[in-house]
Amino acid sequence: FAPVQVHTCSTGALPTCRYFSANDDDECDVVVIGAGIGGLSCAALCAKYGLKTICLEAHDTAGGVAHSFTRYSKASKTTPFCFDAGPSLITGLSKKGTNPLRQVLDAVGVADDIEWRTYDGWVIHDLSDGKSFRLTTGDGGQFEQALEEKAGKQSREAFEAFKNNMLGPKGLSEASAYIPPFALRGGARAMFSLAKYTLKLLSIGSKGNFLTGPFTDTMDYYNMHDPFIRKWFDYLAFALSGEDAAHTQGAPVAYMMSDLHRPGAVLDYPIGGMDSLIQDWFLG
């Protein structure tokens, strides 16, 4: 697809325009409002499939909440430090899978152009008691051990029971990844793209309410009442949606549990920060 051309309006009165496959005087098939990750993904796919597409952005930088900014420090007046303004917890992008953004990158054909670094956890500092603990990804039991050291054996056992329910066969985490996002589309053709997933759709059954409802409903259903673990899922929900578990859908939290605790799970980070995704993938 054609890379984005950036035109910044000097008056600031009009939105900055980022074009994919349309020139200034062209008529467009598609106008996308907003150059965040969602808008850029939409525009890239439209351009990929031959539609004349224009993406409009009011900010002077593409990326939406995933944009970055730079500042110079005393250490160097020639090389600035890059700050991510938004997401810094990333999973499921360094390898092919069901992550929606990874599927966009594969479809557009740029997934293999991204250089990733992977790591297996991070340290969380709890201001309520001044103690820290480390979240380690994977299924080796390190995270559960850290939970016991931080919050006690009861919290560890509560988490393990809940995780087994979520990640077990036909559990909610499995159901959250049943249908690839690219199979979901509007119009009559949806029946063709979803046909191969009919049995999986039917098997979701009553789990559908938990996938679309608040994650607190899932915790209540599985009798997850441990206060520390519920606070942990508030933190995880906030990392995903900016809201606590009571205001975050169950599907993304269930999906993230699988991404964090499946065998061999890792976290991803793009070399150059989140802004490198925007610059390399979409702006060329």
N, C-alpha and C positions, 0 to 999 in steps of 0.2 A: 504494500500500500504506500501511497505518497506520504512522506514525512510531514509533520506539522510545520507550517510557516508562521512565525510569530510577528504580529503587527500590533505595536503598543500605541494607543491613542494618547497623544501628548497632552490633550486638555484634561483628560481624566473624566470627561463627561460621558463618554461612551465606553462600552465594554471592550476590553482587549480581545482581538480576534485571532483564533488559532485555526488555520485552515488545514484540512487533510487533503482533499482531492479537488477542491474548487478554487478557481482564481477569483480575483476581485470582482470581475464583471460577469461571472458565470451565474446561471440559475442553479439552485441546489435541490437535490432530492431530499436531503435530510439536514435539519438544523438542530444541533445539540447544544443545550444551554448548560454551561458549567463544565470546566475542564478539570474536575476532580478525577479520581481513579475510575469512578463509574462512568462519567461523561466521556472521558478519553477512551475507555474500553468500548463504549457504544460507538463512538465515532470511528475508531480504528476498524472495528468489525464491519461497519457500513461501508467504509472506503475499501476494505479488503474485498468485499463482494461487489464492487463496481458502482456503488452509489456515490454521486457527487455530494460531499459532506462538508459541512462547516461546523466548527465548535467555537462557541463564544464564552468568554470568561471575563468577569468584571475585575478580578484581581490582576496585578501586574506579573504574577507568577503562576504557571500551571501546577496542578497537583492537588488543589483543594486542601483538605486537612493533612494530606501527605506531602505537602511542599516543604522545602528546607530553606534555611537562610544562613548566611555566613557572617562572622565577626572576626576581627583581628584581635590578637592577644599581645601581651607584652613579650611573649616568647618569640613571636615572629610578626613582622610588619609586612611581609611579602606573601606568606601562605596563610590564608584565613582558616578558621575552624568552622566546620559545617555542623549546624544544629538541625535535627529533625523536629519539625513543629508538630508532627502527629504520630502515627503508628510506629512503634519500634519493636513490637512483639509479633514476629512473623513465623508462620509454620506452613508447610505444605507447598512451598513454591520452588524449592531446589530440585524436586523430582516430579515426574508425571504422576497425577492423581486426580482426586475429585475436587480439589480446591478451585473455586470458580475463577479466580484471577489467573491461576496457572493454566486453566483451560483456554482463557482468552489469549494468553501468550502463545500457547501451542497453535491455536487457530490462526493467529496473525503471522506466526512463523518466526518469532524473535526469542522464544524461550531459551534457546541454547546460546544466545548472545550475552546472557547475564552471568556475571561472575559472583558466586555466592560463598560466604563463609558460614559454616554450621557450628553450633555449640550445644551443650547439653543441659543448660540451666542458668539460673540467675539467683542472686541473693535478695531476699525480701527483708526489710527492716520494719519491725512493728513498733510504732511510736507509743502504743498504749503501755508497753512494758520495757521498751528499750532493747528488746532482744531481736536477733536476726535468725533466719533459717534459710536454707537453700532448697529451691525447687530444682530437682534433677529429673530430666525427661526419661522416658523409657519405662520398662517394667522390671527393673532390677531391684526395686524395693528401697532405693535410697531416699526417695521423697517420703515414703511412709515412715521410715526411720527418723527423718528430720521432723515430721509431724509429731511423732511420739516425744522426741526430745523437747519440742517447743510447747505442745499442748497436752501431752499425756497419752497414756496407753488407750484410754477410752476414745479419744479423738481419732487415733490411728485406726482402731477397730471399726469405728463408725465410717470412716472414709473408705476403708477396704471393702466393707460390705456394700456401700453405695457404688463404688467403682465396679465391683463385680456385677451388680445389677445393670449398670449403664453399659459396660463394655462386653457383657456376656453375649452369647448367641441370641439373635433377635432382640437385643437390647436397644435402647433409645439411640445410643451413639451409632450403631450399625444402621438403624433406620434413617438417621439424619443424612447419610451418604448414599441412600439407595438410588436416587435419581440424579444424574449429572445435570447441572444447571442448563447446559446447552440443549437438553431434551425438553425444556420448558419454553414454550413459545405461545403467542397468541394466534387466534384464527383456527380454521378447520384443520390445518396441517398439524396441529398439536397432537391429534389422535395418531398420526403416523409416527412421530418422533417418540411418543410415549408408549406405543404398542408393545415394544419389547420389554417394557418395565411393568406390564400389567400385573403380573403375579406379585412383584415387590410392592406395587401400590396397594394391592389388596391385603398384603401381609402387614402393612402398617397398622390397619385397623384403628383401634382406640388410641394407639400411640400418637395419631395425628393431632389430637388435642394437646398433648404434652409438647409436641414439636412447635406448635404455633402459639401456645399459651406461655405465660411467664415461667421461668425456670423454678421459681419457688413452688409451683404446683408439683413439679417432678420431685423436688426434695421432700415435700409433704407426703406424696404418694408412697415413697420408699422409706418413710419414717426417718428422714435425715434431720434430726433436731439438735445435733451437737452444735453449740453456739460458735465455736471456733471454725468448724468446717463451713457453716453457713456464711460466716464472715469471709472465709476464703473464696467461696463462690461469688459473693458480692464483688470481691476484688477482680476475679476472673471475668465476670460479666461486665464490669466497668472497663476492663481492658479491651473488650470486644465492642461495646455499644456506647460507653460513656454513661451508662445507667447501672443501678444495682440489679441483683437477680430478680427482684420483684417486677422490674420494668424491662427485662431482657427476654426475648423469646428463647424457648428451650432448645431449639434446633442448633443455633450457633454454639451454645455452651456445651451441648452433648457432642457436637462435632469436634470442638476444641479438646474435650477430654480424651477423645480417641487420638487426636494429633499429639497430645502431650504424653500419653501413657501407653501407647502401643509399643511393641518390641522395636527397638532401634530408633525410636522417635528422636528428632533433633529440632532445634530452632534454626531459622534461616536469617541471614542478614546480607543485603546486597553491598558489594564493594562500592564505596562512594556515597553510601547512605540512600535514603528513600528518594532523594532528588535524582539520583542516577537512573532510577526506574523510569521517571518521567522523561528525562533527557534522552536516554538511550532507546527506550521502547517506542515512545510516541513522537518525540520531536526530531528524532534522527540525529 
